[in-house]
């Protein structure tokens, strides 16, 4: 199956679905999840310095003899590594852990108020050396993006934010699209909260899909990138199989009515 891709503002493309790797804390579980995902067709893998598992991904790629060029690897600069020099240094460490000489996408993990400018300028430096093919941000609100545009020479290709049917952030999506920034949804299943909604349950029955597949397909039809997290092979496969059906517009409207501004992770709106 050909995975749909999203074109970025630097003319590169990213798979529209990837495997989120947060909370995968040992190599055995990591290998099982990675191999299941790769065999199913996943090619994008999303890690971070904060997850402390970059080295697991590097070892899994070696173990299964995967061609590096077949993969799209995202990692993120941890908050405690912000600052120009620390960002550069920690990025080099990430390259070593991942056993690669380039990253497809490097993000700033959170809009830390004092240091985010210096850290983004470091990403631009990394990009200029082609050690990262694309750069972007995570958890940025419109306010943080407006601040970034005051100093950035390179528009981020992606803003990775918490986004799901109960936290739709329509204004942020519109703003990002206007500035050619792709939006990537983390925690697209809302960490399993609100998994008893009648509307989603009804649509799952209608389309002969699971509850999770309806939640993911909703985001895909908004032209978003999704990175569901799982270490269970059955769910990894289920989450991937969302491209063989389409939700009707009237049903999409019904799903849009479920927006509750429900945050299950960090709340960047509190950061100046």
C-alpha atoms as one frame of an Amber mdcrd trajectory, in Angstrom:
protein
   0.000   0.000   0.000   1.284   3.470  -0.902   1.142   5.712   2.153  -0.326
   9.146   1.402   2.181  11.945   1.871   1.990  15.622   2.715   4.134  18.097
   0.798   6.150  20.419   3.019   7.041  24.035   2.300  10.590  23.022   1.317
   9.178  20.665  -1.364  10.029  17.509   0.578   7.265  15.124   1.622   6.342
  13.397   4.859   4.168  10.269   5.275   0.728  11.225   6.547   0.920   8.622
   9.306   3.807   7.632  11.533   4.442   5.716  14.730   4.773   7.783  17.887
   7.430   6.371  20.222   6.735   8.159  23.498   6.842   5.889  26.592   8.531
   2.971  24.812  11.060   2.298  27.536  12.925  -0.905  26.675  14.593  -2.331
  23.593  12.508  -5.511  23.436   9.185  -3.648  23.312  10.702  -1.136  20.926
  11.896  -3.821  18.506   8.501  -5.508  18.500   6.678  -2.254  17.820   9.177
  -1.093  15.197   9.144  -4.386  13.275   5.341  -4.632  13.376   5.016  -1.076
  12.126   7.640  -1.415   9.403   6.119  -4.663   8.137   2.689  -3.034   8.065
   3.975  -0.146   5.962   4.912   2.615   8.406   7.975   4.539   7.299   7.863
   7.550   9.624   9.014   7.154  13.221   8.692   9.962  15.757  11.041  10.051
  18.738  12.526  12.785  20.952  15.440  13.403  23.272  12.936  13.618  26.114
  11.663  10.095  25.362  15.127   8.656  26.036  14.713   6.017  23.351  16.517
   7.444  20.316  19.168   4.766  20.771  16.483   2.060  20.601  15.476   3.291
  17.164  19.081   3.343  15.988  19.605  -0.233  17.186  16.309  -1.471  15.709
  17.208  -0.064  12.279  20.538  -1.922  12.502  18.979  -5.142  13.792  16.464
  -5.417  10.958  18.893  -4.102   8.326  16.536  -1.332   7.196  17.836   1.080
   4.564  18.097   4.500   6.173  16.788   6.138   3.006  13.528   4.176   3.375
  12.718   5.904   6.672  11.530   9.326   7.776  12.933   9.980  11.256  11.735
  12.821  13.467  13.327  13.775  16.767  12.976  16.790  19.038  15.282  18.982
  21.086  14.436  18.590  24.775  13.677  21.683  26.833  16.747  21.153  29.038
  18.907  21.263  25.893  17.640  24.654  24.696  20.119  27.416  23.911  22.235
  27.752  20.765  25.292  25.732  21.816  23.328  23.155  23.823  20.923  22.587
  20.927  23.834  21.948  18.535  25.585  19.659  21.034  22.479  17.640  21.890
  21.612  17.293  18.201  25.024  15.691  17.580  24.296  13.308  20.433  20.946
  12.433  18.852  22.658  11.660  15.548  25.023   9.281  17.361  22.208   7.538
  19.253  20.183   7.148  16.075  23.288   5.924  14.226  22.645   8.241  11.296
  24.351  11.220   9.711  21.130  13.146   9.128  17.640  13.605  10.551  14.635
  14.023   8.286  12.913  16.408  10.685  14.159  18.090  13.862  11.729  20.010
  16.073  11.918  22.228  19.135   9.825  20.298  21.632   8.182  23.239  23.444
   8.148  27.052  23.128  10.373  27.837  26.135  10.025  31.595  26.476  13.629
  32.706  27.095  15.591  30.280  24.937  13.376  29.367  21.998  14.881  32.031
  19.700  18.470  30.854  20.199  17.397  27.241  19.820  15.548  27.885  16.565
  18.552  29.750  15.185  20.573  26.635  16.041  18.105  24.531  14.007  18.651
  26.881  11.069  22.402  26.318  11.439  21.859  22.544  11.483  19.646  22.829
   8.402  22.274  24.874   6.545  24.717  21.978   7.023  22.120  19.470   5.725
  22.349  17.500   8.947  18.573  17.935   9.137  16.535  17.922   5.944  13.681
  19.852   7.553  13.171  21.870  10.731  10.077  22.726  12.702   8.466  23.285
  16.070   6.161  21.538  18.496   3.478  22.865  20.821   3.604  26.348  19.292
   0.482  28.482  19.480  -0.286  31.305  17.035   1.375  33.733  19.457   4.594
  31.695  19.491   4.632  31.440  15.701   4.137  35.190  15.337   7.126  35.699
  17.628   9.196  33.216  15.601   8.505  35.091  12.363  10.276  38.144  13.826
  13.660  36.394  13.659  13.419  33.183  11.643  15.036  33.031   8.221  13.425
  29.662   7.544   9.714  29.019   7.998   9.195  25.798   9.997   7.835  22.997
   7.846   5.732  21.549  10.671   4.048  22.473  13.917   3.472  19.294  15.915
   0.703  19.804  18.463  -1.772  17.849  20.538  -4.776  17.506  18.296  -7.733
  15.145  18.278 -11.495  15.216  17.854 -11.877  16.685  21.361  -9.116  19.289
  20.848  -9.432  20.491  17.262  -7.647  23.880  17.393  -9.261  25.162  14.152
  -7.782  28.673  14.418  -4.257  27.274  14.735  -4.791  24.965  11.744  -6.004
  27.876   9.615  -3.067  30.054  10.679  -0.533  27.315   9.909  -2.049  26.639
   6.498  -1.923  30.345   5.670   1.813  30.260   6.416   2.435  26.916   4.650
   3.216  25.106   7.885   1.960  21.521   7.979   0.191  20.482  11.177   1.084
  17.169  12.779  -1.227  15.727  15.424   0.273  14.005  18.429  -1.942  12.161
  20.909  -4.540  11.848  18.105  -6.476   9.332  20.218  -6.536  11.625  23.280
  -4.722   9.004  25.364  -7.844   6.867  25.392  -9.945   9.446  27.226 -13.563
   9.952  26.157 -13.592   6.593  24.384 -17.317   6.163  24.927 -18.644   8.985
  22.771 -21.953   8.074  21.139 -21.292   9.884  17.860 -17.926   8.194  17.274
 -19.383   4.827  18.295 -22.244   5.310  15.806 -19.845   6.200  12.985 -17.591
   3.254  13.768 -20.572   0.976  13.231 -21.622   2.833  10.077 -18.215   2.579
   8.416 -17.335  -0.873   9.824 -14.259   0.601  11.476 -13.016   0.865  15.043
 -13.499   3.834  17.326  -9.795   4.721  16.998  -9.907   4.495  13.207 -12.731
   7.048  13.080 -10.726   9.414  15.295  -7.644   9.092  13.084  -9.513   9.285
   9.787 -11.179  12.510  10.942  -7.753  14.142  11.274  -6.470  12.732   7.984
  -9.434  14.271   6.163  -8.454  17.628   7.633  -5.124  17.148   5.784  -3.240
  16.646   9.034  -0.366  14.263   9.726  -1.015  11.760  12.543   1.395   9.896
  14.816  -0.607   7.457  16.958   1.393   5.661  19.644   1.191   1.941  20.398
   3.470  -1.027  21.095   0.706  -3.560  20.398   0.996  -5.104  16.904  -2.789
  -5.406  16.502  -3.330  -1.712  17.279  -0.347  -0.637  15.192  -1.971  -2.396
  12.235  -5.434  -1.042  13.050  -4.185   2.537  13.288  -2.528   2.264   9.885
  -5.619   0.987   8.076  -7.455   4.292   7.749  -6.936   5.053   4.074  -9.503
   2.677   2.566 -12.615   4.663   3.491 -13.846   8.245   3.635 -16.080   9.917
   6.196 -19.015  11.779   4.632 -19.063  15.561   4.986 -22.197  15.478   7.144
 -20.478  13.024   9.488 -17.335  15.184   9.511 -19.509  18.097  10.625 -20.920
  15.963  13.415 -17.390  15.085  14.551 -16.411  18.765  14.442 -19.172  19.423
  16.967 -17.264  17.322  19.526 -14.510  19.898  20.047 -14.191  20.425  23.820
 -10.722  22.033  24.024  -9.691  18.953  26.013  -5.941  18.915  26.624  -4.354
  15.693  27.845  -0.700  16.868  27.680   1.293  20.080  28.060  -0.600  23.350
  27.799   1.521  25.774  25.756  -1.138  28.490  25.872   0.229  29.427  29.311
   3.725  30.190  27.937   4.365  33.853  26.995
